[in-house]
């Protein structure tokens, strides 16, 4: 007999969960676009099945057993289901509320996530790793860690290259700043080069950019059931935004976008690709004769919705052949902390993504979400694929021709 983990907890959002679940008409149109349903062909691993589980939990019809909880935790939060839903079910909201009701899962790697959410500590550890030549010891360390270990998954995704310096503010134009860039946590360390590239491109288009302090927006906590920590992060976001004096908030990481918008209702929070595409006539690029495969993260398509802007900008580079990866596959499996909590499932999704990329015979793989790119790079290393990989903004900044355009 399956024993409950705990009694269904009282929670202010129980009625809200039931209300959201009742919007589902059980049509099943979400099943073909759900990556976890494609993995298992199990109704409980589909949006429709998870909605039914959430509804039953909220109404007290079932206890939150480990088995039921696992189906909810397997969800990647890709939101492909929301895009095709004819009833406009707010699946993301339902998932967040249900996980908040249940609280964080017992398998959640809290110590590891605590480290990843602290950019200064993470950057310091990356420097130490460089000093002791960690890549040389990587294979030995991997053998010493259990196959399902979150720390092993993190080590597999660790880049060999030393991170770029932290992104610099546009101090020369502090008095006339219009935009603020949110660096985030892991992205502020591992994607600092792309963040600096964004500032370079925005300056060339005539904008001034300030940079907020680097900290976690709360996305991993929000989607992991840590509602208290997520709210504290949201308060920090609001405080940093208020003191910035900017009119618009930017992030180059699509995975942060939804959480930032949630923390700052009424504030314009966008992917800088949108601004750059609107002013593409001010940007001029050197030719690059190369074929690149473009991985479009789920959050870029379903939250930021900036894929058209990205393709427009890449097509401005003479000689560059940009080929988006086909869909399906619908998700690479990174999905925030999912690659740490369920490394084998994440690897299956990643390998299918790389298989599709290989059919395009690229010289380089581009992806705009740092979690996706680290996850894909780990798979490329394991499969000995010799493609380089970077953020699309890094490529665009390297091909940029100066002088800077005039201010809009």
N, C-alpha and C positions, 0 to 999 in steps of 0.2 A: 504494500500500500504506500502511496506517495504521501508523505507528511507535509503539512504546511510549514512554510518558513516562519510565519507569524500570522496573527489574526489581521484581517484587513483593517488598516489604520483609519481612524477618523481623519478627514481632511476637508478643508474648506472647498476644494475644487471637485469633490465627488459628484455633486449635481452638475457641474460644468462638463465633466467627462461624459456623463450619461447623455447630456444634451448634445454634445459634439458627436457622440457615437450614433445617436438617433438620426443624424443627417445622412448616414450611409444607406443607400438603397440596395446594397448587396448585388450590384450589377456585374461585378467581376472584371470591369474594364481595366482595373489596376493590376490584375495578375500578370499580363504579358510584359509589363514594363518594370516589374519588381525584381531586382537582382537576387534577393534571397529566396523568393519563390522559384526562380530559375535554377538556383543551386539545389533545392531540396524537393521541389514539386509537392510541397506540404502546405495545405490550406492555412495552417497556423503560422506559417512563415510568409504569409501574404498580408498586404494592408487590410484586406477584408477580414482575414482571420484575427489579426491583431486588434482591430476595432471591436470585434466580438469579445475578445478576451478582456479588453479594457472596460467594456460595458458591463460584463459579468463581474469583474473585480469591483467596479465602482458601486454596483448595486448590491454587493455582498452575496452574490449567488455562488461564488467560488472563493476558495482561499488562495492566496498568492504562493503557490507551490514553486519549487525550484524549476520544474518543467515549464509551467506557464510563464514564469519570469524570464526564462531563457529565450522564449520566442520573442518577447518584447525587446530584450537586450540585443538580440541579433539584428534588429532593424538598423539600417545604415543612416536613416534620416535623409535619404537622397531626394525625396519629394517628387519623384517621377509620378507617383500616384496622384498627387494633388493636381498635376498638370493635365491629366487625362480624366479627372473625375467630373462626371456630368452634374453631380449634386453639390459640387464645390465644398466637399468635406474639408475642414481645417485639420488635416491629419497631423501636421507638425505641432499644432497647439495641443491636440489630443495626446500625442506621444509625450510631450513635455509635461503635461499635467499628470498623466498616468505614472510616469517615472518619478515625479515629485511626490505623488501619493505613496508610492512604494518605498521611496528612499533609494540611496545608492546600493548597487549590487555588492554582494560579499566579495566577488572576484575583482572588484575595481582596484587597480594598482595605485592606491592613494599616494604612496611615497614617491613613486615615479612621476605621477601627474603633478605632485607638489613641486618637484624639481623642474619639470618642463614649463610650469607656469611662472617661474622666477627667472627672467632673462639674465640678470647679472650673474646669478649662480650658474646658470647653464653656460653662459659665455666663459666664465672662469674655468669650469670643468672641461670645456672644449679646448681651452688653452693648455691646461694640464695634460690632456690627452695628446695634444700635439708634442709637448715637451718629452713625454715618455714614449713617443712613437707608437701610440695605441693601435694604429692599423696593423702593425706587425704582430701584435698579440691578439688581434680580433678573433682569428679562427680558434685559438686555444681557449679563449674566454667563452666562445659560443658552444664549444664542446662541453664545457663545465656547467652550462645552464640547462634546465629542463626544457623540453621541446615546446611546451605550452607557456613558458615564462614570458611575462610582459617585458622584463628586462632584456631577454634574448631578442625579442622582436624589436625593441628600441635600438639595441646594438647593431642588428642587421641593417637598420635604416640610417645609421650614423654615417654621414659623409666623411670621406678621408680628408677633403680639403679644409683648410682653416677658414672659419667664417670671416666675411668682410667686416670692416669696422662698422660700428653703429651708424645709422643714418644721421646726416647732419641737417640742422635747421637752416632755413633761408634767412640768416640773420641780417643780411644787407637790406632786406625789405620788411623788417619786423613791423614797422608802423603801418604798412599797407597790405598786410597779409589778408588774403581772402579765403585760403584753403588751409585745412589742417590734415595731416596724415597720421593715422593711427598705426603704430608699428606692431602692436600685439606682443605675444610672448615668444613662442618658438620662431615665428616669422621674423621677429626683430633680430634674431641671431642668425638663423639659417637662410633668411631671405633678405638680408640687409643690402646686398648688391642690387636686388630688384627694386627695393624701396628707394635706393639712391637713384636708380635708373628712372623711376617714376618722377622724382623731383627734377631730374635733368630734362626729361621730356616736357614736363609741365612748364618749366622755366622757358624752354625753347618755344612753347606755344604762347608765352606771355603771362603766365600766372606766377604768383608768389605763394610759397608753401611753408608753413611752420610744421613742426613735428611734436606730437604729444609724447609724454613719457611712455616708456615701454612697460607694459603689464598685460595680464590676461584679460580679455573682454568678458570671460565667463562662459564661453560657448561649451567647453568640455564639461563644466559643472552643470550648466543648464540642461544639457542632453544626457547627463549621467545621474540625474535625480538629486544632485546636491543643490537644492533650491536656495538655502541660506547663503552658501558661498557664491552662487550665481548673482544673488541680489546685492551682495557686498561688492562684487566686481562691477555690477551695473551702476552702483553709486559712485564708484571710482571713475567710471567712464563719464558720468554726468558732471562730476567735479572738474575733470580735466577738460571737457568740452567747454564748460562755462568760462574757465579761465583762459581759454585759447583765443577768444575774440574773433574766431573765424566765422565765415558764413556757410561753409560746407565742409563736411567731414569725408575723408577718403580712406580707403583701405585697399591694398593690392591683393589681399587674401579673401577670396569669396566666402571661405568658411567663417569669417568673422562678421560678415556683412549683416546677416539676419539678426545676430545677437546685438550688434551695435544699434540697429534700427529699433529693436525691442527696448533697449535701454534709453533711446533718445527719440521718443515719438514726436513727430512734427519737425524733426531736423532732417535736412537733406544729407543722407549717407549713401555714397555711391562708389562704384569702381572708377578709378581715374581714367580707365579706357574710354568711358563714355565722354568725358570732357575732351580727351585727346582726339577722339574720332570726330567730334563736332568742329574741331579746329585743325583738322588734318591738313588743310591747305597751307598752314603755317610751318609744317614740318616737312623736311626734305631728307631723303635717305640715300646713302651710297648703295650701289648694287651688291647683291650677294647671290651668287649662283649656287643654290643649295635646295635640296628637297627636305622639308621638315614635316613630321607628323605632329598634328596638334591634338593634344588631349584636352577635352573640355570638361572640367570638373562639374559634378552634379550641381554644386552651389552656384557655379557661374551661369549655368543654364536655367536653373529653377529659382534662384534667389536674386543674384546680381542681374541676370538676363543681359549680359554684356558680350555674348559670343559674337553677335553681328558687328559690334564695334571693334572687337579684337581682330576679326577677319579683315575688316576694312583697313585697319592699320597695317597688318602684315602684308596685305596686297599692295601697299604703297612702296614696299621695298623692291626695287627693280631686280628681276632675276630670281626672286625667292618663290619657290613653289610650295605652297602651304596646303596640306591635305588633312582635314579633320578626320579623326578616327571614327569609324562607323558606329552607329548605335542600333542594336546592342553590340558590345556590352554596355550596360547602363551605369556601372559604377566600378571603380578600380579596387574598392574594398578598404581604402584608408579610413574614411569616415570618422575624422576626429580621433578618439581613443579606441575605436573598434579594432584597428590593426594591432593594438597592444593587448586587448582583452580576448580577441578571437583570431590569433595570428594565422591559423591554418585556413579558416574560412576566408580571411582577407587575402591570403596568398592565392587561393583558387580563383578569386575574382580578378586579382592582379594579373595572374598568368594568362587569363582569357583576354584581358585588355592588351597585354603585350603581344599575344598571338595575332590579334587584329592589327596592331601597329606594324608587326613584321611583314604583313601582306602588302604594306605600302612602301617597303624598301626605303625607309628614310635615312638621312644622314644625321638627323638630330630629332629629339623629342622635346616638345614644348608643353608645359602645363603651368597654370597660373596659381594653383593651390599648393602650398608648401608641403602639407601632409601627403597629398597625392604624389608630388614629385619625389619626395624621399622614399615613399613606398614603391613607386615604379622603379626608381634607381636601384633599390635593393634587389628587385626582380631582374633588372637588366644585368646587374653584377652576377647574380646566381646563374643566369642563362648565358653569360659571356657575350652579351650584345654590345657591340662597340659604338653605340650611338652616344653622342653627348646629350646633355639635357639641361635646360635652364628655363627661367621664367620668360615669357614672351617680351616683357618690358625690357629685360636685359639685352635681348637681341636687338630690339628697336633702338635702344640708347646707343649701342655699339655702332649701329649703322647710321646714326644721326649725323647730318651735316649742319654745321654752324654757318653763319652767325644766328644768334637768337632772334626770333621774330619780335615784332612790336607788341606791347601790352594791349590786350583787348579793351 
